Amino acid sequence: MPDVIHNHTAANKLDQYSLDELMSFADGTLDTIDATKLSNTSPYDVGCFLERLEADDQQLVLRKLSAADASLVLAEMHSQDSAEILSEMRDNRAVKILEELEPDDAVDLLLNVEIRDRERLLSKLPKEFSTTIRNLMCYDPETAGGVMTPYVTTLRDSMTVDQAIQYIRREKNETENSDILYVVDHHRRLVGETSVRNLIWAKAQESIADIMERDIQGICKPNESKQDVAMTMTETHRQTLPVLDNQGRLLGIITHDDVIDILHEAATSEMQKLYGAGGDEHITDSVWFSVGRRMPWLVINLLFTLISTSVISRFGEQIQKATILAAFLNLITILSDNAGSQVLSISIRGLALGELLASDIKKIYVKEVMKGLVNGIIIGSLAGILAMLWTKKLLMGILVFSSLTINMVIAGLLGAFVPIFLKKIKLDPANSSIIVLTAILEPISTMIFLHMGTMLLFR
């Protein structure tokens, strides 16, 4: 029994490297990596490992993998990184890897290769595959046409169920695997769809026309943005989406794994831009690339922070008389920023998912003001009581309570307003909204706290 378990495929798959184990070879012992164990390792982990190596070392590791396994690794990596690796390969090896990729993945990779190298590689690919790649390159990478695969199983409505099953068996290695089967006419116009399950249940001589569904959901146009495509798949819960031209001809399909990549890429980009980093920035990017992406927003943040500094300087005399103001000022600004950021994240999500309509805006503002008021009263009361107990001054408790309540209301309103305003003026709401929010909110919260402090403590 132990031998049976040891030789089982699942057991062999357990014999693989972790990313930490791979990193232990980066000290000059790459040649000792076991090729079989490496091939069992997650392509994502291998890709993360390669991104941390020099070009020569990357090639040394990839030579231990077959073209099929190497293609899986490059497909998991950032397209710019994988393109650089491909450019360093010998042509025959690069061509073999490209042939193993899905057409849409091959396009993503080649679009990041120098034009001269791209044309040379395309000329060495099989003619049919090269033509497919060139056709896909005509579409914007950010559209449905740029992420679709043209390899799709299609049936004719004149086929019988038995003929369709035989045809699928012959085409199984040439098309994208999917439970959905699209039915086209002799002009390749989409006329219906069915599923493998329906074929299995139907009688052998029954016509495809009789079992197919004619009302097809989730149809996309090739110039439709890939974010809209992802939204369509989310709403329709389909495995694949058909992409049609203006004449209704089937150009290709978008699969659920493509949509997962789109959503992952979008979420990563939005999160990074929210905090002023580049949407396309990667943790292993060069110093100057990352600095170029981050510096503009840091400069903007610096300029706005100077406003807060100037506000504080105006109350320098009062702060010297009651240094406790400086301690509680930090508490007020941090809690106000957090409250505004909470609303900001929800507002950006609503805008991104199309949940926030123009007719909702006034209601949203009113609701966030009310939410801010309730939060301000509760948190302000707690903070005010603590301030009073700490300083043994009733006025300090009243100051913290009142200023925090007012600032929470303003924070909630601004958290909803900033992304909506940015979108209205045709700017990306996610592009450093938090920096804009902080830049506006901090001077306001500082001014309110110090001005009220002056009125209450120095009258």
C-alpha positions in Angstrom: 0.0 0.0 0.0 2.7 2.6 0.8 4.2 2.0 -2.7 0.8 2.6 -4.3 0.4 5.9 -2.4 4.0 7.0 -3.2 3.5 6.4 -7.0 0.1 8.0 -7.2 0.0 11.3 -9.2 -1.4 13.3 -6.3 1.5 12.1 -4.1 4.0 13.1 -6.8 2.5 16.5 -6.9 3.3 17.0 -3.3 7.0 16.7 -4.2 7.4 20.3 -5.2 9.2 23.5 -4.1 7.8 26.3 -2.0 8.8 29.8 -2.9 11.0 30.0 0.1 12.8 26.8 -0.9 13.3 28.2 -4.4 14.8 31.4 -3.0 17.4 29.4 -1.1 18.9 28.5 -4.5 19.4 32.1 -5.4 22.8 32.2 -3.7 24.5 30.5 -6.7 23.2 26.9 -6.5 20.5 27.2 -9.2 22.1 24.2 -11.1 21.1 21.9 -8.2 17.4 22.5 -8.6 15.6 19.3 -9.3 13.9 19.5 -12.7 11.1 17.1 -11.8 10.3 18.8 -8.6 10.4 22.1 -10.3 7.9 21.0 -12.9 5.5 20.0 -10.1 5.8 23.4 -8.5 3.1 26.0 -8.9 3.8 28.1 -12.0 2.9 31.2 -9.9 5.6 30.4 -7.4 8.2 29.7 -10.1 7.2 33.0 -11.8 7.7 35.0 -8.5 11.1 33.3 -8.1 12.2 34.2 -11.7 11.2 37.9 -11.1 13.9 38.1 -8.4 16.7 36.7 -10.6 19.1 38.1 -13.2 18.5 37.4 -16.8 21.1 34.6 -17.1 19.8 32.9 -14.0 16.2 33.1 -15.3 17.2 31.2 -18.4 19.1 28.6 -16.4 16.0 27.8 -14.4 13.6 27.8 -17.4 15.9 25.4 -19.2 14.9 22.8 -16.6 11.3 23.0 -17.7 9.6 21.8 -20.8 8.2 24.3 -23.2 4.6 23.5 -22.0 5.6 24.1 -18.3 7.7 27.2 -19.2 4.6 28.7 -21.0 2.5 28.2 -17.8 5.1 30.1 -15.8 5.4 33.0 -18.2 1.6 33.3 -18.4 1.5 33.8 -14.6 4.1 36.5 -14.6 3.7 40.2 -15.3 3.6 40.6 -19.1 6.6 43.0 -19.2 8.7 40.6 -17.1 7.8 37.6 -19.2 8.5 39.5 -22.4 12.0 40.4 -21.2 12.6 36.7 -20.5 11.3 35.6 -23.9 13.5 38.2 -25.6 16.6 36.6 -24.1 15.8 33.1 -25.3 16.9 31.5 -28.5 14.3 31.8 -31.2 13.5 28.1 -31.5 12.9 27.8 -27.7 10.8 31.1 -27.7 8.7 29.8 -30.6 8.0 26.5 -28.9 6.8 28.3 -25.7 4.6 30.7 -27.7 3.0 27.7 -29.4 2.0 26.3 -26.0 0.3 29.5 -25.0 -3.3 30.4 -25.5 -3.6 33.0 -28.3 -4.7 35.8 -26.0 -1.8 35.1 -23.6 0.6 35.0 -26.5 -0.6 38.4 -27.7 -0.2 39.9 -24.2 3.4 38.6 -24.1 4.3 39.7 -27.7 2.9 43.2 -27.3 5.6 43.8 -24.7 8.4 42.6 -26.9 10.4 45.0 -29.0 8.8 45.3 -32.5 11.9 43.9 -34.3 12.0 40.8 -32.0 8.2 40.4 -32.2 8.2 40.3 -36.0 11.0 37.8 -36.1 9.2 35.5 -33.7 5.9 35.8 -35.5 7.6 34.9 -38.8 8.9 31.7 -37.3 5.5 30.6 -35.8 3.3 28.2 -37.8 1.4 30.3 -40.4 -2.1 29.7 -39.0 -1.1 30.5 -35.5 0.8 33.6 -36.6 -2.2 34.8 -38.5 -4.4 34.3 -35.4 -2.0 36.3 -33.3 -1.8 39.1 -35.8 -5.6 39.3 -36.0 -5.9 39.5 -32.2 -3.2 42.2 -32.1 -5.5 44.5 -34.0 -7.7 44.9 -30.9 -7.0 47.1 -28.0 -5.6 45.0 -25.1 -8.1 46.7 -22.8 -11.1 45.5 -24.9 -13.1 42.2 -25.2 -11.3 41.6 -28.5 -7.9 41.9 -26.7 -8.7 39.2 -24.1 -10.8 36.8 -26.2 -9.6 33.4 -27.6 -10.6 32.5 -31.1 -10.3 28.8 -30.4 -13.9 27.9 -29.7 -16.0 24.7 -30.4 -18.8 25.6 -32.8 -21.6 23.4 -34.1 -24.0 23.7 -37.0 -27.8 23.6 -36.3 -28.1 21.0 -39.1 -26.0 18.5 -37.2 -27.4 15.6 -35.3 -26.4 15.0 -31.7 -24.3 12.0 -32.7 -22.5 14.0 -35.4 -21.9 16.8 -32.9 -20.4 14.4 -30.3 -18.1 12.9 -32.9 -17.0 16.4 -34.1 -16.2 17.5 -30.5 -14.1 14.4 -30.0 -12.0 15.2 -33.0 -11.6 18.9 -32.0 -10.9 18.3 -28.3 -7.3 19.4 -28.4 -7.8 22.3 -30.8 -10.3 24.5 -28.9 -10.9 26.0 -25.5 -12.5 23.5 -23.2 -16.0 24.6 -22.1 -19.3 23.1 -21.3 -21.0 25.7 -23.5 -21.1 24.9 -27.2 -22.0 27.7 -29.7 -24.1 27.0 -32.8 -23.3 29.0 -36.0 -24.6 29.1 -39.5 -22.5 28.7 -42.7 -21.5 32.4 -42.4 -20.4 31.8 -38.8 -23.2 34.0 -37.5 -24.2 32.9 -34.0 -27.7 31.4 -34.0 -27.8 29.5 -30.7 -26.0 27.6 -27.9 -26.2 24.3 -26.1 -24.2 22.4 -23.6 -22.3 19.1 -23.3 -24.9 18.0 -20.8 -27.7 18.5 -23.3 -25.8 16.5 -25.9 -25.4 13.6 -23.4 -29.1 13.6 -22.5 -30.4 14.0 -26.1 -31.2 11.2 -28.5 -28.4 10.4 -31.0 -30.4 11.4 -34.1 -32.0 14.5 -32.6 -31.2 17.7 -34.4 -29.0 20.4 -32.7 -31.6 22.9 -33.8 -34.1 21.2 -31.6 -32.0 21.2 -28.4 -30.2 24.5 -28.7 -31.1 27.7 -26.8 -31.7 30.7 -29.2 -31.9 33.4 -26.5 -28.2 33.9 -25.7 -27.1 36.1 -22.8 -23.9 38.0 -22.3 -23.1 38.8 -25.9 -20.1 41.2 -26.1 -18.7 43.4 -28.9 -15.0 43.3 -29.6 -14.5 47.0 -28.8 -16.3 46.7 -25.4 -14.0 47.4 -22.4 -12.8 44.4 -20.5 -14.1 45.9 -17.3 -17.6 45.8 -18.8 -17.0 42.3 -19.9 -16.1 41.3 -16.4 -19.3 43.0 -15.1 -21.4 41.1 -17.7 -20.0 37.7 -16.6 -20.5 38.6 -13.0 -24.2 39.5 -13.7 -25.0 36.5 -15.9 -23.0 33.9 -14.0 -21.8 32.3 -17.3 -18.7 30.2 -17.9 -18.0 31.9 -21.2 -19.1 35.0 -23.1 -19.4 35.1 -26.9 -17.8 38.0 -28.8 -19.6 39.0 -32.0 -18.8 41.5 -34.8 -21.4 43.9 -36.2 -22.7 41.2 -38.5 -23.3 38.8 -35.7 -20.4 36.5 -36.6 -18.7 34.7 -33.7 -15.1 36.0 -33.3 -14.2 34.2 -30.2 -15.1 33.7 -26.5 -14.0 35.1 -23.2 -13.6 32.5 -20.5 -14.1 32.7 -16.7 -10.4 32.5 -16.1 -9.8 35.5 -18.3 -12.4 37.4 -16.3 -10.7 36.4 -13.0 -7.4 37.9 -14.4 -9.3 41.1 -15.4 -10.8 41.5 -11.9 -7.5 40.7 -10.2 -5.7 43.2 -12.3 -8.4 45.9 -11.8 -8.5 45.3 -8.0 -4.7 45.6 -7.8 -4.6 48.7 -9.9 -7.4 50.4 -8.0 -5.9 49.6 -4.6 -2.5 50.9 -5.6 -3.8 54.1 -7.2 -5.9 54.8 -4.2 -2.8 55.3 -2.2 -0.9 57.2 -4.9 1.2 54.3 -6.3 1.2 53.5 -10.0 -1.6 51.2 -11.1 0.9 49.2 -13.1 3.6 49.2 -10.5 5.0 45.9 -9.3 7.0 45.2 -6.1 10.1 44.1 -8.1 10.1 47.2 -10.4 13.2 49.3 -10.6 13.8 52.2 -8.3 13.4 54.9 -10.9 10.2 53.3 -12.4 8.5 53.3 -9.0 9.8 56.7 -8.0 8.3 58.1 -11.2 4.9 56.6 -10.4 4.8 57.8 -6.8 6.6 61.1 -6.8 3.8 63.3 -8.4 1.3 62.4 -5.7 3.8 62.7 -2.9 4.5 66.3 -4.1 0.8 67.0 -4.2 0.5 65.6 -0.7 3.4 67.7 0.5 1.8 70.9 -0.8 -1.5 70.2 0.9 0.2 69.2 4.1 1.8 72.6 4.2 -1.7 74.0 4.5 -2.3 72.0 7.6 1.1 73.1 8.9 0.3 76.7 8.3 -3.0 76.3 10.2 -1.2 74.9 13.2 1.3 77.6 13.1 -1.4 80.2 13.4 -2.4 78.7 16.8 1.2 78.4 18.0 0.7 80.7 21.0 -2.4 78.8 22.2 -0.7 75.4 21.8 2.2 76.7 23.9 -0.2 77.8 26.7 -2.0 74.4 26.6 0.3 71.8 25.2 -2.4 69.2 25.7 -4.1 70.6 22.6 -1.2 69.2 20.5 -1.8 65.7 21.9 -5.5 65.7 21.2 -5.1 67.2 17.8 -3.4 64.0 16.6 -6.4 62.0 17.9 -8.9 64.2 16.1 -7.1 64.1 12.7 -6.5 60.4 12.8 -10.1 59.5 13.7 -11.4 61.9 11.1 -9.1 60.5 8.4 -10.2 56.9 9.2 -13.9 57.9 9.1 -13.5 59.6 5.8 -11.5 56.6 4.3 -14.2 54.2 5.3 -16.8 56.1 3.3 -14.3 56.7 0.5 -13.7 52.9 0.0 -17.4 52.2 -0.2 -18.1 55.1 -2.6 -15.3 54.0 -5.0 -16.6 50.4 -4.9 -20.1 51.7 -5.7 -18.8 53.7 -8.6 -16.7 50.9 -10.0 -19.6 48.4 -9.9 -22.1 50.8 -11.3 -24.2 50.7 -8.1 -24.1 54.4 -7.5 -26.5 56.3 -9.9 -26.8 60.0 -10.4 -30.2 60.0 -8.8 -28.7 58.4 -5.6 -26.1 61.1 -5.0 -28.2 63.5 -2.8 -29.5 60.6 -0.8 -26.0 59.3 -0.3 -24.8 62.7 1.0 -27.7 62.9 3.5 -27.1 59.3 4.7 -23.4 59.8 5.2 -24.0 63.0 7.1 -26.4 61.1 9.4 -24.0 58.2 9.7 -21.1 60.6 10.5 -23.3 62.3 13.1 -24.2 59.0 14.9 -20.5 57.8 14.8 -19.4 61.2 16.0 -21.7 61.3 18.9 -20.7 57.8 20.0 -17.0 58.0 19.5 -16.9 61.7 20.5 -18.6 60.8 23.8 -16.1 58.1 24.6 -13.1 60.3 23.6 -14.6 63.3 25.5 -15.0 61.3 28.7 -11.5 59.9 28.4 -10.1 63.5 27.8 -12.0 64.8 30.8 -10.7 62.0 33.1 -7.2 62.4 31.8 -7.0 66.2 32.0 -9.5 66.6 34.9 -11.0 69.5 32.9 -14.7 69.4 31.8 -14.0 71.9 29.0 -11.4 69.6 27.4 -14.0 66.8 27.4 -16.5 69.1 25.8 -13.9 70.3 23.2 -13.0 66.8 22.2 -16.6 65.6 22.0 -17.9 68.6 19.9 -14.9 68.9 17.5 -14.8 65.1 16.9 -18.6 65.0 16.2 -18.4 67.9 13.7 -15.3 66.4 12.0 -16.9 63.0 11.7 -19.9 64.6 9.9 -17.6 66.5 7.5 -15.4 63.3 7.0 -18.5 61.3 6.0 -19.6 63.9 3.6 -16.2 64.4 2.0 -15.7 60.6 1.8 -18.7 60.4 -0.5 -18.1 63.7 -2.3 -14.5 63.3 -3.4 -14.8 60.2 -5.7 -18.1 61.4 -7.1 -16.6 64.8 -7.9 -13.4 63.3 -9.5 -15.6 61.1 -11.7 -17.7 64.1 -12.7 -14.7 66.0 -13.9 -13.5 63.0 -15.9 -10.8 61.9 -13.5 -10.2 58.3 -12.2 -12.0 58.2 -8.8 -9.5 55.6 -7.5 -6.5 57.6 -8.6 -5.3 58.8 -5.2 -8.7 59.8 -3.8 -7.4 59.1 -0.3 -4.6 61.7 -0.8 -7.1 64.2 -2.0 -9.4 63.4 0.9 -6.6 63.7 3.4 -5.4 66.9 1.8 -8.8 68.6 2.3 -9.9 67.0 5.6 -6.7 67.5 7.7 -6.7 71.3 7.4 -10.4 71.4 8.1 -10.3 69.1 11.2 -7.2 70.9 12.5 -8.8 74.4 12.1 -12.1 73.3 13.8 -10.3 71.7 16.8 -7.9 74.5 17.4 -10.4 77.3 16.8 -12.9 75.7 19.2 -10.1 75.0 21.6 -9.2 78.7 21.6 -12.8 79.7 22.2 -13.4 77.3 25.1 -10.0 77.4 26.8 -8.8 80.9 26.4 -11.9 83.1 26.5 
